[in-house]
Amino acid sequence: MKKQLLAVGVLALTIANTSVFAQKSKEKEIELDEVVISATKFKLEKEKIGKVITKITQQEIKNNAGKTVIELLNNVTGVELNGANSNRGRVVGTYIRGGRSRQVVVLIDGIPVSDPTGINQEYDLRLLSLNQIESIEVLKGASSTLYGSGAATGVINIILKKSSKNNISGSYEVSVGSNNDANSSNFKLNDRNQNININGTVDNFNYLASFNLTGSSGLSAAKSNTGAIFEEDAFYKESGMLKLGYKFGGFKLDGFLNYEAFDSQFDAGAYRDDNRNSWEYSQIRYGIKPSFKYDKGEAYAIVSLNNVERNLTQYSSFSKSIFNIDYEGRSINVDVVNRYSFNDNLQVITGVNYQDHNNQTNSPFGGIDKSLAKFNTVDPYASVVYNSELGLNANVGGRLNNHSKYGNHFVYDANVSYNFSIEDVQLKALTSYSTAFIAPSTYQLFNGSSGNVDLKPETSGTFEVGFEGAYNNLFQLDVVYFNRSVEDAIIYVSLPVAPWTSSYENATGNTKVSGVESNITITPIENLKVQLGYAHITKDVNADYIPKNKIVANVEVAPFANTFVSLVYKNVGERSYFDQYGSFGAAGGTVVLPSYNLLDFNANYKLLDETVTFFATVSNLFNEDYEETLGYATRGRNVKLGVRLQF
């Protein structure tokens, strides 16, 4: 409680001191006027959309230099990245609005990315470097009409950087920092990052090349609860991308190549150290995107191929030996999309999406053969977007999922919003209803020890209603209520007694999830912005590690010219863990993890018209000792320093 009061006091003091440095106010952009892509696959003003979208801009990314993609996303209201504050090698769970990772679709430049060898086929957000990203859009709610299977609770659309208009431009960024838990007294620079970017445009040709290296050590994956000192679990990552484009007339042809890989050490489990476990991961993705603009609209096609390789080496306490598991997966994605505008108010978006996935797993516990573990989908879809000059906006669409195993499933969505103003107040009321379809992964179907070929797809429907508003360019507020009903939820069932059988099953009955999300932004003077976000989740079944309440407060200050300072405070409420095996108490009981508070400091200073930027971060300023995931270590107070050169 004292730490919470101190955090609020620090924020209040920062606000008070800022008025000394800020002397005038200026015209500010209103968030309702932001242009986003995720809602329709084409650029559209946020004010014309009846869905909840959060956009992390390039300026916000620059202001948070030194952070990771996961850390930045974890500050978005309604989003919980379980593992964001743990050892870099920890698998991260992406939870939006009380859902699980399998219910979230991740896009990179509009392309769905996934791991066909994974349990939930989710994309590993640790693979991306924040330096390579232009902006991020988080579209909340079911979006299967445009994005297909998996988009049940949200879509994270990551838009990579584009080429500058100069013949050649570039940047180089390097940072070093500590990587300790709250009980460590050692200060070593165990967190190291480098990123280089070269890009430009020559006549009709444009190019961009980027490469990132990240390494961290100093922190164990598991948490010690006996006083014993656990060994460090190192993490090393490299990622690169190449983008080439050519433009003539209304036609563009873009090509891309992305490579991402990491090596990581991990422990035996909760509170259990082990120095024999490691895994290697690599993913290569490449493709082309031709696009064409014509009088009444535009069209594009994306063709991409994604190959994943994983190798896991782990010690078995049962067999007293080390075993290996090799994973190989491939995904093909083809999306052809057209937008036709009948007039300034009405446009129709049509498309067809083809996906093909397979999984080859070699494991001593039962492998997966890619000749069986494969499926494809062919989905036509359409969406009608109407934007009235009187402020009424409507978007209605549908998609026919043609799954090679499960046949046809129709999903649809409808959202309506109305914009109006009263003197200096701008308001948007919104409501929507969307359905979603989630097919089981190849792992859940065909895994030798727990796969179930009789699994049914998971389906859901989401209703939401709320409003967004702004007052005189100084105050912004949004409040949204949502309610989701899930049928045939895919769950993992294991017997805690011999013969120790386990399998993936469909839950009986409906799973209900509801919640409220709210954001307040105040910009009273030129150099000050205060943001407060709150999310509340109610779920009628145990939801491991999903907080019922989460608060994120952010104060951004520009006290001097070319200087930026921010404080981010998070209060993450209690989380529950279903202890099926009795590992931490009675079998079948629930372990409740206490709430925790974090305060992060971030600052940067620019020189020579932003040619040189120095930045510094201090995470977990109060050095709070807590468990994000039961039995696993979290980072304590850590410092990072870096410099960015722009040329």
N, C-alpha and C positions, 0 to 999 in steps of 0.2 A: 504494500500500500504506500509506503514511504517513497518507493521508487516511482510509482505512478504520479504522486503529488509533485515530486521533484521534476519529472518529465514535463508535466503541465506547466510548472513554474518556469522552466527553461524556455519553453515555447512562448509563454506570455512575455518574458523578458526580451526575447528576440524581437517580438512584434513591437514592443514599446520603443526599443532602441532604434528600430528601423526608421521611424519617423524623423529622426535627426538627419538622416542621409537623403531621404526622398523629399524633394521640394515641389514636385508638380505631378499631376496626373496626365495621362494621355489616352488617346483612343485605343481600345483593346479589342481584339477579336473575340467574338462570342462563340462558345463551343458549339452552339446550335448551327453555326455556319460552316463548320469543318466539312471538308470533302472526304468521303470514305469510299471504299471499293467493296468491302465484304458483303454488304446487304444485297447487291444486285450483280456483282462481278464486273461492274463498270462504275466510273466515277459518278457520285451523286451526293448532293449536300445532305448532311446529317439531319437537318431540319425537315427533310422530305421523307424520312424513314420512320416507320412505326415500330422499330426494334431498338434495343439498348446496345450501343456500341461505345467502347472506350478506345481512344486512339492515343498511343504513345508516339509523339512526334520526334523528328530529328533533333530539335532543340532540346527536348527532354532527355534524349539519349546522350547528347553532348554534355548536358549538365550533370549526368550521372556517370561520367567517365570513371572507370575502375570497377564498376558493377558488372554482374553477369546478366544474361538474358533472364535467367530464373529469378534472380533477386529483384529485377525490375518488374517482372510480371507478378511477383508475389505481393506487390503493393496495390494491385488493381482490386477494387471492391468486388467481392463475390468470387474471387479466385484464391485458392490455397495451393501452393506448391510444396507438398510434403517432402522434405529433404533439402530444401533450399538453403538451410543454415547448417547442414551437416557436412561431413567429409565430402570432398568433390566427387569421389567415386561412388557415393550412394545413389541408388536408383531413385528418381524423383517421381512422385505421384502428382498428376495434374488434375485437380478437383475444381470444377466450376459449378456453382450453385448446388453443392451437395452431391454431385455426381462423381463418377470414377474416371480414370484415364481413358477407358474404352469408349466413353461417351463424349469425347472431345476430338475434333478433327483439327490437325495442324496443317496449315498451308504455307508453302514457301513460294513467293511470287505466283500465287494462285494455284499451285500444284499440291494436291494432297500428298503428304509424306507419311510413311509408316514403316514399321519393322515387321515384315511378314513372318519372322521367326519368333516374335515375342508372344507372351501369353495374351496380351490385349491388342497386339499389333500397333501400339502407340509409338510415336516418334520420340526419341530421346532429346529433349531440349538442351541438354548439356553439350551437345555437339556443336551448337552455333556460337559464334563470337558476336558480342554486341557491336563491335567495330564494323562488322560487315552489313549492318542492318540500317535501312533508311527510316522505317517506321513499323509499328506493330498495331494491328487492330484486333480487339477482342469483341466478337459478336456473341452475345449471350442469348440463350434460348435455343430451341430445336431449329435446325437449319438444314434438314435432310433434303429439302426440295432442290436446293442449289448444290449441296455438297455431299449428298449420298449417305451411305451407311456410316454410322458413328457420330454424326453431328446431332447428338441428342440434348446436350446441355450447353454447348458453345463451340465456337470456331476461333482459333488463334491464327490470324493471317499475318505472316511475317513477310515484309516487303524489303528485299535486299537493295543495297545502294545502286544507283545508276551512274552512268558516265557523266562527267562534267562536259560543258560545251567548249572548254579550252582544248588545244591540241594535246597537252599533257598536264595532268595534275596528279597529286599524290599526297600521301600522309604516312607518317610513321609514329607509332605509339608504343611506349614501353612503361611498365610499372612493376614495382616490387612491393611485397607486403608480408606481414606475419600471418601465421595460420595455426593458432593455438586454441585449446579449449579454455574454459573459465578457470581451471585449477592449475594451469601451467604458469610458471614464473620465467620461463625461457623466452627470449625475444630473438627470433631468427627470421631472416627474410626467406621464408619457405614458399611464398606464393609469387610466381614470376609469369609475366605476360608480355608478349611482343606481337605487334600487328603491323603489316605493311600493305599499302594500297596504291596502285597506279592505274590511272584511267584517263580517258580523253575522247575527243571527237575530231576526226580528220575528214573533211567534206561530208559524205553521207555515211561514213563508217565510224562506229564507236566501239570502245573496248573498255574492259575493267578486269583487273587481276588483283586478288587479295590473298594474303596468307597469314595465318595466326598460329602461334605457339603458346601453350599454357602448361605450366607445371606447378604442382603443389605437393607438399609433404608436411610433416610436423604434427599431424592429427590422426589419431586412430579412428577407424570406422566404428568400432564398438566402444561403449562407455564402460569404464571400470566401476563396479560398485563394491569392491573389496579393498581398495587402497592400492592394489597392484598397478604397476605402470605398464600400460599396453604399448606394443610397438606401433610405429607410424605406418600408415597405409598411404602410399604415394599414388598420385594421379598425374598422367601426362596426356595432353591432347594436342592434336594438330588439325587444322582445317584450311582448306583453300577453295577459291572459286574463280572461275573464268567466265566472263560474259562478253559476247561479241554480237554486234548488230549492224544491219545495213538498211538504209531507208531511201526510197525513191518514190516520189509522188505520194499517194495515199497508202502505199504498201511498205511494210516493215518485216524484216526477218531477223529474229533473235535466236541465238544459240547459247547454251549454258552448260557448264560442267562444275559440279560440286563434289569435293572430297572431304570426308570427315572421319577421324579415327581417334581412339584413345586406348591407353593401357591403364589398368587400375588394379590395385590390391584391395581385398576385402576380408572381413573377419568371419568367424564361424557362426555368428548370430548375436542375438541380444545379450549383452554383458559377457561375450565369449570371444577372447582374442585368438588369433591364429595367423601365422606368417607364411602359410603355404598356399593361400588362396589368391588367385588372380584371374583376370579376364581381359581379353583383347577384343576390340570392336572396330569395324571399318564399314563405311558406307560410301558408295560412289553413285552419283545421280547425274544424268545428262539428258539433253533433249533439245528440241527446237520449238519456237513459237512464231509462226507466220501470222500477221494481222493486216487488216485492210479496212480503210475508212471510205465510205461512199456517202452520197447525198443525204440519205435518210437514216444512216446508222453506221455500224461498224461490226466486224466479225473477226474472230481469231480462233486458232487451234493450238493446243498444247499437246505435244507428244513427249513423254518422258519415260525413262527406264531407270530403275533403282535396284542396285545390288547390295546386299548386306551379308557380311561374314562376321561371326562371333566365335570365340573359343574360350571356354571356361575350364579352369583347372582348380579342383577343390579337394580338400582332405575329408574323407568320410570317417566319422567317429564310430560308425557301426562296423564297417569292414576293415578299419584300421589301415586304409590305403588311400592313395590319391587317384582320382578318376578325372577323365576329360570328357567334355561334351562339345561337339562341333555343330555350328548352325550355319546354314546357307539359305538365303531367301532372295526372291526376285519379285519385283512389282512393275507392272506396265500400266501407265495411265495415259489415256487419250481423251481430251475434252475439246469438243467443237462447239463454239458459242456464237450466237448472233443477236445483236440488239437492233431493232427496227423502230424508229420513231415516226408515228403517224402525224404528230404535231408536237407542239411544245409541252403538251400536257399528258400525252399518252405514248407509252413505249412498250414493246413486247420483247421479252428475252426468251430465246429458245436455244436448246442445246441437246447434245447427246454425249454421254460419258461412258467410256469403256475402261474397265480395270481387270487385271489378271494378276493373281498372287499365287506363289507356291513356297513350300517350306521343306527343306531337307535337314533333318536333325539326326546326328549319330550320337547315341547315348547308351551307357551300360544299363540304364533303367527303362529302356524301351524307346527305340528310335521312331522317327517320322519319315516316311518315304514320300518324296515329292510327286511321285506318280499317283498317289492318293491324296496327299495333303495339298490340294490346289482348288481354286475356284475362280470364276470370273463373273463380272456383271456387265450388263448393257442397259443403260438407263437413259431414256429420253425424258426431257423435262421442259417446262415452260413457266414463265412468270409474267404477269401483266402489272405494269407500274403506272399509276395514275396520280398526277400532281396537279391539283386545281389551283387557279390563281386566287381563289377565295380561301386557301389554306388547308383544304382537305386533301389528304394523301392516302392512297390505298395500294396495297401490293398483295396479289393473290396468285398462287402458283401450285403446281403439282409435279410429281415425279413418279414414274413407274420403274421400280427396282426389279430388274430381271436377273435373278441370281441363279447360277448354274446348279445349285443344290436345292435352294428353297423356292424356286419359282418366282411368281410375281407378287410384289407388295407395293401398294400405292400409298404414297405419303403426300401431304399437302400442308400449306401454310397460308395464313391470311393475317395481314396486319393493317391497321388503320390508325392514322394520326390526324390531328387538327391543330394548326398553328393560328394563334391570334395574339393581339397585343392590346394592352390597356395603358395608354400614355407611354411611360418608359419601361413597362413590363412586357416581356415577350414570353409566351407560354406555348407549350406543345403537350397536348394530351395524347396518349398512345395506348393501344391495346392490341393483342395478337393471340392467335392460337396456332400451334404448329405440332405436327406429328413427326416421329422419327422411327427409323428401322436400324437395328444393329445386328448384323450377322455374326455368329460365333467365329472366332479366329481358327486358323488351321491347327494351332496348338490345342485349343479347347476341344476341337473335334477329334484329333488324331493322335494326341500324345499317348505313348504306350502305357503309362501308368495311371493317368487320370482322364484321358480323353473320352468323349462321349459323342458318338456319331448320331445319336438320337436327339441332340440338343435342338431346341426351337429358337428362332430369332427373338431377340428382345425388342419390344415395341414400347413407345411412350407418346404421351400427348402433353403439351405444355401451354398453359394459359398465363398471360401476364397483362397487367394494367398499371399505368403510372403516368407521370408527367415530368417534363423538363421545363425549366424556366430561367430567365435572366432579367436582372433589373439594372437598367441604366449602365450597362457594361461593367458593373461593379460586383454584382452578386449573381451566382448561379446555383441552382438547386435541382436535383432530380431524385425522385422517389419511385420505386417500382416494387410491386408485389407479384410473385410468381407462384404457380402451383403445377407440379408435375406428377403424373401418374404413370407408373411403369408396369408392364405386364411381361411375364416370363423372364424376369430378371435373371441373368446368368450369374450363378454363385458357385463357390468352391466348397464342397462338402467332404469332410474327412472324419473317419471314426477314430477316436482317441484310444481305442483298445485293439488288441489283435483281432483280425489279421491286418490292421492298419490300412484298410482300403480307402481310396479317395477318388473323387470324380467331380467333374463339372456338371451341374444340374440347373434346371429352371426352377426358380422359386415359385411356390404356389401363391395364388392371390395377387393383389396389386401392391406395389410399393409406392407410398405417398411421400412426396417431398414438397415443402413449401418454404417461402422465405420472403424477406424484405431487404432491399438494398437501397442505400441513400448516399448521396454525395453532395457536399456543400463546398463551393469555391468562392472565396472573397478576395477581391483585388482592390483594396481601398485607395491605394496610391501606386505610383509608377513602379516602384522597386520592391513591392511586397505582394506575395500571393500566399493565401492560407487555404489548405484543403483538408476536409474531414470526410472520411468514408466509413460507413458502417454496414455490415452484412449480418443477417440473422437467418439461421437454417433450422428447420424443424423436419425431422425424418422419423418415420414410424418403425424403423428397424435400426439395429446397431450399425453405425457408420464409422468404421475405424479411421481415426485421425482427422476427421472432418470437424472443425470447431463449430459449435453452435453459434458463437458470437465472435466477430473479429472487427477491430477498429484500426484504421490507418489514418494518422494525422501527419500533414506535411506542411512545413513553413519554408518558403523560398524567399531569399533576401538578396538584393543587389546593393550592399552598403556603400560601395565605391565604384567608380568607373572600371569596367572590364572584370569585375569581381562577382562571383556567384557563390552563395552559401545556402545550404538547406539542412533542415533537421527532419528526420522521418521517425515517427513514433508508432509502434505497433503493439496492440494488445490482442493476443491470440487466446481465445477462451479455452475452457476445458475440452479435452478430446477423450473419446473412449476407445478401448481396445477389447475385442471379444477374445478371452483367453480359453480357447477351445480345449487345449491339451492340459491345462492346469500348470503351465510353465511358471506362472507368477502368483499363483494362489489356487483357489478351487477350480477344477475343470468345469468349463461351461460358464464361468463367472465373467464379469466385466471389470477391467482395470481402467481407472480414470486418471488421466494425466493432468496435472495442475495447469492453470493458465500461466502465461509468461508475458513479459514486457521487454521490448527492444527499442533502443534509441540509437539511430545512426546519424552520423555527421558527414556532410559532403561539401567540398569547396573546390573552386577552380579559379584561376587567374589567367587572363589572356594578355599577350603582348604582340606588338607589331601587327595590328589589325587581324588578330586571331591566327597569325602564323605560328605562334608558340602558345601552348596552353599548359600550365602546370595544374595538377589536380591532386587532391588528397581525400581519403575517406577514413573514418573511424567507425567500425561497426560494433554493435552491442556495447555502447559507451559505458553502461553500468556493469559490464562484465557479468551478466546474469547467467547462472548455472541452471540449465533446464533440459528437458528431454523433448525434442520435437517428435521423435519416434522412440517408442519404448525400447530401452537397452542400447541406444546408439548415441554417439558423442555429437555435440554441437559446438560451434565456434564461439569462443568468448570474445573479449575485447581484442580487436585486431586493427592494425593500421596499414594503409596502402598509400604509396606515393608514386606519382608518374608524370610523364610529360608527353605531349602530343605535338608533332611538327606537321604543319600543313604547307605544301608548296605547289 
